[in-house]
């Protein structure tokens, strides 16, 4: 992609969305003059205020003939039909009317539909109308995203909400997703948002302990997206402060389907079937066998020229005639494509059944589902079966009780991907030289960790059993005063098993190895709230909420390992000749008190104050309590007299807020305490080990909460009969007292301890534009566009911190988190073919002082563009997601462009310098000098900006007249494609990351499968 082309695409999409979002009315009469049997005219007005409606469609029933009202709301019909005639009158923002015309003149009144402002939005511990919201909250309709075939619902949210950055690190189903709300706020602690489902605080920390090459699984994959009704993203302090210690990184509130009181039973059945396949544009492109052999010879000879003592020359080059002791000439080599062998069309299946309804005093929802997703490469697959049950019962006029529960069984067949060469499945298909045979002459697979061997001998499995649920009781004590008590639990048993037989390198070294790990995580929460609402004189409205929370979390881990098996038929640890085991336990508790008070005057002025106090067992006795206040005000200008009569403006509101939230996640449960360990064995006089106790951790009684203070200013506008809506927010977040491990002198007996050091800031903006571009009786086109920008900066950090092997990523005061610390390659000398580095000395050496910070992994702006179309019974939707300005260090290139004799080589190396005058950025091949020996070379740093067609769906809804005969309410057939197109300059998948470590983002591709394309056919049926 040429420079600036990606920005042009973005600008065109943006301008089209905004421009087409403006309403266009036709003021000309649309006249037709067939045989004249009748002529009639009329006026269409608003039933509430009597004002004329401009641009309303008046259609004669049974024919295509229609007209539109003029600037005074008038219309005229000349038709071949005789009176009486039936017309259908419609206009955006109003309920359609079917009217029988019996006289030449008539007035038709349309009733406005419910305004978008009446939409219910979920907030902390309650709901409110959209018009009453004072914080920065984005609501996502789950029905628009839950068909994307990914294992966890967070991956479906990419590009759907301003300020929400979602990155899928790899193409492995059920793997952890990188999610940030308004940037990264912490260095060591978690910056993941808080997830709440039906009031239950979810554990979002992976329980995985098995080595999967730096990757972790997603706990959110235990939730079936088909059960989700809506998702709210709470972003500013006003919206999140009610959650205090958990709200610093934003809050994602998930509401599942509940059923309705007094509703008939409704049954929804959904099924889809399809496949995933590799996006070949993101796959590694390796040089052929002959090409790789020729490069290996060139590298060998050049290295010998640069350093004669190596004794490497043309006569002993590796690829020379066999009768001269070589492996044959380069052109005689074959090409062995391991990557093609490992790829497959992985089947993707999804089935869900939902039953909901209710009586006068009860409502219910029952959901069950099964998902089976094969990866687009062999071995890996993911499956989930779940059962969901929600039930509310009105016991009497004052008391209501309810239950919500979800049980899921999630199974994963896994493989090591990401970093680490040993038994890494994806690496085995890419890292081997394409000239190396996969099998010997007898057909036996050759080489250590041969791809063919691994595919047949991988045995890495995980089984998760998860329960998420709550029970509650509500009582109306007095008019407007409601008490609620609830108890919720999140229980997850995570069982990991691996067996490495003697055909693999791990098994060969240990004569077979089996491991088993069982983690049990239990979180229970008890909450009480007292909620009061009262309206006075129709203009004053007050709300108040007080409550308390008790939370306890326990984690148990049991690990066992066996080595040495009689043969590969034995896999249980009990059959091993040597067995070892270990056990771990940890826990923490939180006690909280919170309150919120709000005031509204005449739906015009809004004020809200929130305060939460949290005490955590993780912190020192001197600072166990943290206090998190927030304040917000809003002004609905549309309610003022000077704007009430502005017809094109439906609503205009200005909001501002300030507040503080806390963070404690990411540190150990006993971080503030001085700990002793019972595992400090020592030898007695005979030499036998004797149990002993030794110091393990230095305590800090002053350890306290990380605190994030946030300002927010925003406005919301609804225009042209709600045809166009705009939301803009600008924020400034500042995190202080960051929790980090500080190094200390080892003479103390310790190397580090937990302390509050460091400060980080995030400043940014969010813009969302929703528009109804066209809407008439047969055709509708709607668009939604969002863009967000965030600038991250480490304001204070006593000591710089480097991340990952070779210190590619650095955390340094004055710079962004996840910045790259590299030597900048300026060019390749066209005369010598040697790389030229910034700061290089005259003797050719590159001093450490020349190393500098270059770019970071965070995008300068990101977002999404969604368009939906419907024509009669057909519908089409397309969703784009994008990021711009983010960089990734392509580690696949780093390993595949350095030494052609060590394995697979990228085609890019064919562009290397060969002779005087060559212009290229790939230096002359050699093992001597700086060309390929400087690990931190900026040549591998790439612009990872992208635009991706995330979703494309086409559907057809069967006619109601046909369905009603079979007692069916609705039936829809659809095709869905995901990740169909990708526009990027990056050589690979720009979202890939070699590790799940949030502080080492931007290290891409190496050993990491890219995201696949998917194609599905689906069917929705409603009874």
SEMI-716360 format. One record per residue (C-alpha): x, y, z. Coordinates in steps of 0.2 Angstrom, whole numbers, padded with zeros to 4 digits, always signed. Layout:
XYZ/...
//
This chain:
+0000+0000+0000/+0007+0017-0005/+0011+0030+0008/-0005+0040+0013/-0016+0028+0004/-0023+0021+0020/-0027+0038+0027/-0036+0042+0010/-0047+0027+0013/-0051+0032+0030/-0055+0050+0025/-0066+0045+0011/-0076+0033+0023/-0078+0046+0036/-0083+0060+0024/-0096+0048+0016/-0103+0043+0033/-0105+0061+0039/-0111+0068+0023/-0124+0054+0019/-0130+0056+0037/-0138+0073+0033/-0156+0071+0029/-0161+0075+0011/-0179+0079+0008/-0188+0080-0008/-0199+0095-0009/-0206+0092-0026/-0222+0083-0029/-0220+0066-0037/-0235+0066-0049/-0241+0052-0059/-0255+0053-0072/-0263+0037-0077/-0281+0036-0081/-0289+0048-0069/-0303+0041-0058/-0299+0050-0042/-0289+0065-0036/-0287+0069-0018/-0275+0080-0007/-0271+0081+0011/-0259+0086+0024/-0248+0076+0036/-0245+0083+0053/-0237+0079+0070/-0251+0072+0081/-0242+0079+0097/-0239+0097+0092/-0249+0099+0075/-0234+0104+0065/-0232+0099+0047/-0221+0084+0043/-0209+0088+0028/-0204+0073+0017/-0217+0060+0023/-0220+0046+0011/-0238+0043+0006/-0240+0027-0004/-0256+0020-0012/-0258+0002-0005/-0256-0012-0017/-0247-0002-0030/-0230+0007-0032/-0237+0024-0033/-0231+0036-0020/-0228+0055-0016/-0219+0065-0003/-0226+0079+0007/-0219+0097+0003/-0212+0110+0014/-0229+0113+0021/-0233+0095+0024/-0245+0095+0009/-0247+0081-0004/-0258+0078-0019/-0263+0061-0027/-0270+0058-0045/-0274+0040-0047/-0283+0028-0058/-0291+0021-0043/-0308+0026-0036/-0312+0032-0019/-0311+0026-0006/-0292+0022-0007/-0280+0016+0006/-0264+0024+0009/-0249+0020+0020/-0240+0036+0027/-0223+0034+0035/-0209+0045+0040/-0193+0042+0051/-0196+0045+0069/-0215+0042+0067/-0226+0027+0068/-0232+0022+0051/-0251+0024+0048/-0263+0015+0036/-0277+0027+0032/-0293+0025+0022/-0296+0041+0011/-0315+0044+0008/-0315+0062+0003/-0304+0074-0008/-0296+0082+0007/-0289+0075+0023/-0277+0078+0037/-0267+0063+0043/-0259+0063+0060/-0243+0053+0064/-0238+0049+0081/-0219+0050+0085/-0210+0034+0090/-0201+0033+0106/-0186+0044+0105/-0168+0037+0106/-0167+0047+0122/-0179+0035+0131/-0168+0020+0128/-0163+0012+0144/-0145+0012+0148/-0137+0001+0162/-0126+0010+0174/-0118+0005+0190/-0131-0004+0201/-0146+0002+0191/-0153+0008+0175/-0158+0025+0168/-0164+0033+0152/-0151+0039+0140/-0157+0057+0141/-0152+0056+0160/-0135+0049+0158/-0121+0061+0165/-0106+0050+0162/-0097+0043+0147/-0106+0027+0143/-0108+0017+0126/-0121+0004+0123/-0118-0010+0111/-0132-0020+0104/-0126-0038+0106/-0137-0044+0091/-0125-0034+0080/-0109-0043+0085/-0113-0060+0092/-0113-0069+0076/-0094-0066+0073/-0086-0084+0075/-0074-0081+0090/-0074-0090+0106/-0075-0075+0118/-0087-0060+0117/-0074-0047+0120/-0066-0051+0103/-0083-0047+0095/-0082-0029+0101/-0068-0023+0090/-0072-0007+0082/-0090-0006+0090/-0087+0007+0104/-0077+0023+0104/-0063+0022+0117/-0063+0003+0117/-0047-0004+0110/-0048-0023+0106/-0034-0033+0098/-0034-0051+0094/-0016-0057+0097/-0018-0073+0087/-0029-0084+0077/-0030-0097+0091/-0049-0099+0096/-0052-0096+0115/-0035-0086+0117/-0034-0071+0128/-0039-0054+0120/-0030-0037+0123/-0043-0025+0128/-0041-0007+0134/-0053+0006+0139/-0045+0024+0137/-0028+0017+0137/-0016+0008+0148/-0016+0015+0166/-0004+0004+0175/+0014-0003+0173/+0013-0019+0183/-0005-0021+0188/-0018-0026+0176/-0026-0013+0164/-0040-0025+0159/-0057-0018+0162/-0069-0025+0175/-0082-0037+0168/-0099-0038+0176/-0112-0050+0170/-0130-0049+0178/-0122-0041+0193/-0108-0054+0195/-0090-0048+0195/-0081-0060+0183/-0064-0066+0186/-0054-0061+0170/-0037-0068+0175/-0032-0083+0166/-0030-0099+0176/-0018-0106+0163/-0001-0112+0170/+0004-0124+0156/+0018-0117+0145/+0010-0112+0128/+0024-0101+0122/+0019-0085+0131/+0001-0086+0127/-0014-0087+0139/-0032-0093+0137/-0047-0081+0140/-0059-0084+0155/-0072-0074+0145/-0074-0089+0133/-0085-0098+0145/-0099-0085+0141/-0110-0089+0127/-0113-0073+0116/-0130-0079+0111/-0136-0077+0129/-0131-0058+0129/-0144-0045+0127/-0134-0029+0128/-0116-0023+0133/-0113-0006+0141/-0095+0001+0142/-0092+0013+0156/-0078+0025+0153/-0076+0040+0163/-0074+0042+0182/-0092+0047+0185/-0098+0031+0177/-0085+0019+0185/-0082+0027+0202/-0096+0017+0210/-0085+0002+0207/-0071+0011+0216/-0056-0001+0217/-0061-0010+0201/-0066+0005+0190/-0049+0012+0185/-0048+0003+0169/-0066+0005+0164/-0081-0007+0166/-0090-0018+0154/-0107-0022+0160/-0115-0037+0151/-0134-0040+0153/-0141-0057+0147/-0158-0060+0141/-0172-0060+0155/-0189-0063+0147/-0204-0051+0149/-0218-0050+0161/-0235-0054+0154/-0227-0061+0137/-0231-0076+0128/-0217-0089+0127/-0205-0085+0113/-0193-0098+0107/-0177-0093+0097/-0167-0106+0088/-0150-0102+0079/-0138-0112+0070/-0123-0109+0059/-0111-0120+0051/-0095-0115+0041/-0077-0115+0040/-0061-0105+0044/-0046-0104+0032/-0029-0095+0032/-0029-0077+0025/-0014-0080+0014/-0009-0062+0014/-0004-0064+0032/+0005-0080+0031/+0024-0081+0031/+0031-0081+0013/+0047-0092+0013/+0060-0093-0001/+0060-0110-0010/+0072-0123-0008/+0084-0118-0022/+0083-0100-0017/+0087-0104+0001/+0101-0115-0003/+0108-0101-0015/+0107-0088+0000/+0115-0100+0012/+0130-0102+0000/+0131-0083-0002/+0131-0080+0017/+0144-0094+0019/+0156-0086+0006/+0154-0068+0012/+0157-0072+0030/+0173-0081+0025/+0178-0066+0015/+0175-0054+0030/+0184-0066+0042/+0196-0077+0034/+0200-0087+0050/+0182-0095+0048/+0189-0105+0033/+0173-0103+0023/+0175-0101+0005/+0168-0107-0012/+0176-0124-0012/+0168-0129+0005/+0152-0120+0003/+0137-0131+0010/+0128-0133-0007/+0140-0140-0019/+0140-0156-0029/+0138-0172-0019/+0154-0179-0026/+0163-0165-0018/+0156-0168-0001/+0141-0156-0002/+0122-0157-0002/+0120-0154-0020/+0119-0138-0030/+0106-0125-0025/+0096-0128-0041/+0096-0147-0037/+0086-0144-0020/+0068-0148-0018/+0055-0137-0009/+0046-0144+0006/+0031-0134+0011/+0027-0139+0029/+0016-0124+0031/+0004-0130+0017/+0003-0147+0026/-0002-0140+0043/-0016-0129+0036/-0034-0135+0034/-0051-0128+0032/-0057-0129+0051/-0075-0132+0053/-0085-0119+0064/-0102-0124+0071/-0113-0115+0083/-0130-0120+0090/-0141-0111+0102/-0159-0112+0109/-0167-0098+0119/-0184-0099+0128/-0191-0084+0136/-0207-0077+0142/-0217-0073+0158/-0233-0072+0167/-0241-0057+0177/-0229-0060+0191/-0214-0069+0184/-0202-0069+0169/-0189-0082+0163/-0175-0085+0151/-0168-0102+0147/-0154-0104+0135/-0143-0118+0130/-0129-0118+0117/-0115-0128+0109/-0100-0121+0100/-0086-0131+0091/-0072-0121+0083/-0057-0129+0074/-0042-0118+0071/-0037-0116+0053/-0022-0126+0056/-0021-0144+0063/-0022-0150+0081/-0030-0135+0089/-0049-0134+0092/-0061-0126+0105/-0078-0132+0111/-0091-0125+0123/-0107-0132+0130/-0117-0120+0141/-0134-0119+0150/-0141-0102+0156/-0156-0099+0167/-0163-0083+0173/-0179-0081+0183/-0188-0067+0192/-0203-0069+0203/-0214-0055+0210/-0219-0063+0227/-0231-0050+0232/-0234-0031+0228/-0218-0027+0238/-0206-0042+0236/-0197-0049+0221/-0184-0063+0221/-0173-0069+0207/-0159-0080+0201/-0147-0079+0187/-0135-0094+0183/-0123-0100+0169/-0115-0117+0168/-0102-0120+0155/-0090-0134+0150/-0076-0128+0139/-0063-0140+0131/-0048-0135+0122/-0035-0145+0112/-0020-0134+0113/-0003-0132+0105/+0012-0122+0109/+0012-0106+0098/+0021-0090+0101/+0039-0089+0107/+0051-0104+0111/+0057-0116+0098/+0054-0132+0108/+0038-0142+0102/+0031-0126+0095/+0019-0131+0082/+0018-0116+0071/+0036-0112+0072/+0040-0130+0066/+0031-0127+0050/+0040-0110+0047/+0057-0111+0055/+0063-0126+0045/+0073-0123+0029/+0062-0127+0014/+0076-0137+0006/+0076-0149+0021/+0067-0165+0018/+0052-0170+0029/+0055-0188+0028/+0069-0200+0024/+0069-0212+0009/+0059-0225+0020/+0046-0212+0023/+0051-0209+0041/+0049-0192+0048/+0066-0184+0051/+0073-0170+0062/+0069-0164+0080/+0051-0159+0082/+0046-0162+0064/+0030-0154+0059/+0022-0171+0054/+0028-0179+0070/+0020-0165+0081/+0004-0165+0072/+0002-0184+0076/+0009-0184+0093/+0002-0168+0101/-0007-0171+0117/-0011-0155+0126/-0029-0153+0133/-0038-0142+0145/-0055-0144+0152/-0064-0129+0161/-0080-0131+0172/-0087-0114+0176/-0102-0108+0186/-0107-0090+0186/-0123-0085+0195/-0132-0075+0209/-0148-0074+0219/-0156-0059+0225/-0171-0052+0234/-0179-0034+0232/-0191-0026+0243/-0201-0010+0241/-0200-0003+0258/-0209+0014+0255/-0214+0022+0239/-0198+0026+0230/-0187+0017+0242/-0181-0001+0237/-0169-0013+0246/-0160-0026+0237/-0148-0040+0244/-0139-0052+0233/-0126-0066+0234/-0116-0071+0218/-0102-0083+0214/-0090-0086+0201/-0082-0104+0202/-0070-0110+0189/-0061-0127+0189/-0047-0127+0176/-0039-0144+0172/-0023-0145+0162/-0015-0161+0155/+0000-0163+0144/+0009-0179+0138/+0025-0178+0128/+0029-0195+0121/+0047-0200+0115/+0043-0195+0097/+0045-0177+0103/+0060-0168+0110/+0053-0165+0127/+0048-0184+0129/+0064-0190+0121/+0074-0180+0134/+0064-0187+0149/+0059-0204+0142/+0041-0198+0141/+0034-0184+0152/+0016-0181+0159/+0010-0165+0168/-0006-0161+0176/-0012-0145+0184/-0028-0141+0192/-0033-0123+0197/-0049-0119+0207/-0054-0101+0208/-0069-0096+0219/-0076-0079+0221/-0091-0075+0231/-0099-0057+0233/-0113-0052+0245/-0120-0035+0241/-0134-0024+0249/-0141-0008+0241/-0154+0004+0246/-0161+0014+0232/-0172+0030+0233/-0181+0040+0219/-0193+0054+0221/-0200+0068+0210/-0207+0084+0216/-0218+0096+0207/-0215+0088+0191/-0198+0097+0189/-0187+0091+0204/-0181+0073+0204/-0168+0066+0216/-0160+0049+0217/-0150+0041+0230/-0141+0025+0232/-0131+0017+0247/-0124+0000+0248/-0110-0011+0254/-0100-0026+0246/-0091-0040+0254/-0080-0050+0242/-0068-0065+0245/-0057-0074+0232/-0048-0090+0234/-0036-0099+0222/-0030-0117+0224/-0017-0124+0212/-0011-0142+0212/+0003-0148+0200/+0010-0165+0197/+0023-0171+0185/+0029-0188+0180/+0045-0193+0170/+0051-0210+0163/+0038-0221+0156/+0039-0239+0150/+0033-0235+0133/+0021-0222+0125/+0005-0232+0129/+0007-0226+0147/+0002-0208+0150/-0004-0207+0168/+0008-0199+0180/+0005-0214+0191/+0015-0225+0178/+0030-0214+0178/+0046-0219+0186/+0049-0202+0195/+0035-0191+0201/+0035-0174+0208/+0021-0163+0214/+0018-0145+0222/+0003-0136+0229/-0001-0118+0231/-0015-0108+0239/-0019-0089+0240/-0034-0078+0244/-0039-0060+0246/-0054-0051+0253/-0062-0034+0250/-0075-0024+0260/-0083-0009+0252/-0096+0005+0256/-0103+0016+0242/-0116+0029+0239/-0122+0040+0224/-0134+0055+0225/-0141+0063+0209/-0152+0078+0206/-0162+0084+0191/-0171+0100+0187/-0185+0100+0174/-0175+0087+0163/-0163+0102+0160/-0150+0102+0174/-0141+0086+0181/-0129+0084+0195/-0122+0068+0202/-0110+0063+0216/-0102+0046+0220/-0091+0040+0234/-0084+0023+0237/-0073+0016+0251/-0064+0000+0248/-0053-0010+0260/-0042-0024+0253/-0032-0037+0262/-0018-0035+0249/-0012-0018+0256/-0003-0013+0271/-0011-0010+0288/-0007+0009+0286/-0016+0011+0270/-0029-0003+0268/-0043+0009+0264/-0045+0018+0248/-0058+0032+0245/-0064+0036+0227/-0076+0051+0224/-0083+0057+0208/-0094+0072+0203/-0103+0075+0187/-0115+0089+0180/-0124+0090+0163/-0135+0103+0155/-0148+0099+0142/-0148+0114+0131/-0162+0108+0120/-0174+0111+0135/-0169+0130+0136/-0182+0142+0128/-0169+0148+0115/-0168+0130+0107/-0185+0122+0110/-0192+0128+0094/-0177+0123+0084/-0185+0109+0074/-0169+0101+0067/-0161+0099+0084/-0169+0085+0094/-0157+0086+0109/-0141+0094+0114/-0132+0090+0131/-0116+0095+0138/-0108+0084+0151/-0092+0086+0162/-0085+0075+0176/-0071+0072+0188/-0067+0058+0199/-0055+0045+0206/-0054+0026+0204/-0042+0013+0211/-0033-0003+0206/-0026-0017+0215/-0026-0031+0202/-0009-0038+0196/+0000-0039+0212/+0001-0054+0223/-0012-0056+0236/+0000-0054+0250/+0011-0041+0242/+0012-0030+0258/+0017-0043+0270/+0033-0050+0275/+0032-0069+0271/+0042-0084+0276/+0043-0100+0267/+0043-0118+0274/+0052-0125+0259/+0070-0119+0264/+0078-0136+0267/+0095-0138+0273/+0107-0152+0276/+0111-0160+0293/+0128-0167+0298/+0125-0183+0288/+0119-0173+0272/+0101-0178+0273/+0088-0163+0269/+0080-0156+0285/+0064-0145+0283/+0067-0127+0287/+0060-0110+0287/+0067-0095+0278/+0062-0077+0273/+0053-0076+0256/+0047-0058+0254/+0050-0041+0262/+0034-0033+0269/+0028-0015+0266/+0015-0009+0278/+0013+0008+0268/+0008-0001+0252/-0008+0007+0245/-0019+0008+0231/-0015+0014+0213/-0026+0029+0210/-0032+0036+0193/-0040+0053+0193/-0050+0057+0177/-0057+0073+0169/-0070+0071+0156/-0080+0084+0145/-0092+0078+0132/-0108+0083+0122/-0122+0073+0115/-0132+0079+0100/-0148+0072+0091/-0152+0080+0075/-0165+0079+0061/-0179+0069+0070/-0165+0058+0077/-0158+0054+0060/-0141+0060+0065/-0133+0058+0082/-0116+0064+0088/-0106+0060+0104/-0089+0068+0108/-0079+0066+0123/-0062+0073+0128/-0053+0066+0144/-0037+0067+0154/-0033+0052+0165/-0018+0052+0178/-0013+0037+0187/-0002+0039+0203/+0005+0028+0216/+0008+0014+0203/+0012-0003+0211/+0029-0009+0206/+0043-0020+0213/+0057-0009+0218/+0075-0016+0218/+0085-0015+0234/+0102-0020+0239/+0104-0039+0240/+0114-0037+0256/+0097-0035+0264/+0093-0053+0260/+0080-0048+0247/+0082-0042+0229/+0065-0032+0228/+0049-0027+0237/+0032-0020+0232/+0031-0001+0233/+0020+0013+0226/+0031+0022+0213/+0028+0029+0196/+0014+0039+0187/+0006+0037+0170/-0005+0048+0160/-0018+0045+0146/-0026+0059+0136/-0038+0057+0122/-0054+0060+0113/-0069+0049+0107/-0081+0053+0093/-0096+0043+0088/-0108+0047+0074/-0124+0037+0070/-0134+0041+0055/-0150+0035+0046/-0144+0040+0028/-0160+0033+0019/-0176+0026+0026/-0192+0023+0017/-0205+0009+0016/-0194-0003+0007/-0176+0003+0009/-0165+0008+0024/-0147+0013+0026/-0139+0016+0043/-0121+0020+0047/-0111+0021+0063/-0094+0028+0064/-0082+0030+0079/-0064+0036+0081/-0054+0037+0096/-0036+0044+0100/-0026+0041+0115/-0009+0047+0120/+0000+0037+0134/+0015+0044+0144/+0025+0038+0159/+0026+0054+0169/+0037+0047+0183/+0047+0031+0185/+0063+0030+0196/+0071+0017+0185/+0069+0012+0167/+0062-0006+0164/+0065-0016+0149/+0054-0030+0144/+0056-0047+0135/+0071-0055+0128/+0084-0044+0120/+0076-0029+0129/+0066-0024+0113/+0053-0015+0124/+0057-0001+0136/+0047+0008+0150/+0055+0025+0153/+0050+0041+0161/+0044+0054+0148/+0040+0040+0135/+0024+0029+0131/+0022+0012+0138/+0027-0002+0126/+0040+0009+0117/+0053+0001+0106/+0072+0004+0111/+0082+0001+0095/+0097+0005+0084/+0090+0015+0069/+0096+0008+0052/+0097+0023+0041/+0101+0014+0024/+0112+0001+0016/+0128+0008+0008/+0126+0005-0011/+0145+0003-0013/+0148-0010+0001/+0131-0017+0005/+0134-0013+0024/+0120-0007+0035/+0122+0011+0040/+0116+0016+0058/+0112+0032+0066/+0126+0036+0078/+0138+0024+0070/+0157+0028+0073/+0170+0030+0059/+0177+0013+0063/+0160+0005+0059/+0155+0001+0077/+0139+0006+0084/+0140+0012+0102/+0126+0008+0115/+0123+0027+0116/+0116+0026+0098/+0102+0016+0104/+0086+0026+0105/+0067+0025+0108/+0057+0023+0091/+0038+0023+0091/+0027+0012+0102/+0014-0001+0100/-0001+0010+0103/-0011+0017+0089/-0013+0036+0087/-0031+0033+0083/-0043+0018+0080/-0061+0014+0078/-0074+0006+0067/-0086+0010+0053/-0102+0000+0051/-0115+0001+0038/-0132-0009+0037/-0144-0010+0023/-0161-0017+0021/-0172-0019+0006/-0189-0027+0008/-0184-0044+0015/-0166-0043+0012/-0152-0036+0023/-0134-0033+0022/-0121-0026+0034/-0103-0023+0034/-0091-0018+0048/-0074-0011+0046/-0061-0009+0061/-0045+0000+0059/-0030+0006+0069/-0017+0019+0063/+0000+0025+0069/+0004+0009+0079/+0021+0000+0076/+0026-0018+0078/+0043-0026+0079/+0041-0041+0067/+0050-0055+0076/+0046-0067+0062/+0057-0057+0050/+0070-0055+0064/+0073-0074+0065/+0070-0078+0046/+0081-0065+0039/+0097-0067+0048/+0105-0083+0044/+0100-0093+0028/+0109-0109+0035/+0099-0110+0051/+0082-0113+0044/+0068-0105+0034/+0071-0089+0025/+0059-0075+0020/+0057-0071+0002/+0062-0053+0007/+0080-0058+0009/+0080-0061-0010/+0081-0042-0011/+0098-0041-0002/+0112-0031-0008/+0123-0041-0020/+0134-0029-0030/+0140-0011-0031/+0125+0001-0035/+0111-0010-0028/+0098+0001-0019/+0089-0009-0005/+0086-0010+0014/+0092-0028+0016/+0111-0028+0019/+0124-0039+0011/+0123-0057+0018/+0136-0061+0031/+0139-0066+0049/+0152-0053+0052/+0149-0035+0056/+0133-0026+0060/+0122-0031+0046/+0114-0045+0055/+0122-0046+0072/+0113-0031+0080/+0097-0038+0088/+0088-0022+0091/+0088-0016+0073/+0075-0004+0067/+0074-0013+0050/+0062-0025+0058/+0051-0012+0065/+0035-0010+0054/+0020+0002+0053/+0006-0010+0059/-0008+0002+0054/-0023-0008+0046/-0041-0007+0040/-0050-0024+0041/-0066-0029+0034/-0071-0037+0051/-0089-0043+0046/-0100-0045+0031/-0117-0052+0032/-0131-0055+0019/-0148-0061+0025/-0165-0065+0019/-0181-0065+0030/-0195-0076+0024/-0211-0068+0021/-0223-0067+0036/-0238-0073+0026/-0229-0089+0023/-0222-0091+0040/-0239-0087+0049/-0247-0103+0042/-0234-0113+0051/-0235-0104+0067/-0218-0096+0065/-0215-0078+0070/-0199-0075+0061/-0186-0085+0050/-0170-0078+0043/-0156-0086+0032/-0140-0078+0031/-0122-0079+0025/-0108-0072+0036/-0090-0068+0032/-0077-0062+0044/-0059-0055+0041/-0062-0055+0023/-0050-0041+0018/-0035-0033+0026/-0027-0017+0020/-0010-0015+0029/+0009-0012+0025/+0014-0024+0038/+0021-0041+0032/+0010-0052+0042/-0005-0050+0053/-0004-0032+0061/-0013-0038+0077/-0002-0053+0080/+0008-0053+0096/+0021-0066+0102/+0016-0065+0120/+0001-0061+0131/+0011-0050+0142/+0002-0033+0142/+0019-0024+0145/+0027-0032+0129/+0015-0028+0116/+0020-0024+0098/+0031-0040+0097/+0023-0048+0082/+0021-0063+0071/+0035-0075+0078/+0027-0092+0080/+0010-0084+0080/-0004-0090+0069/-0013-0075+0061/-0032-0072+0062/-0041-0083+0049/-0055-0079+0037/-0072-0087+0041/-0087-0091+0030/-0104-0097+0038/-0121-0101+0033/-0134-0098+0047/-0152-0099+0051/-0163-0090+0064/-0180-0096+0069/-0192-0088+0081/-0208-0096+0087/
//
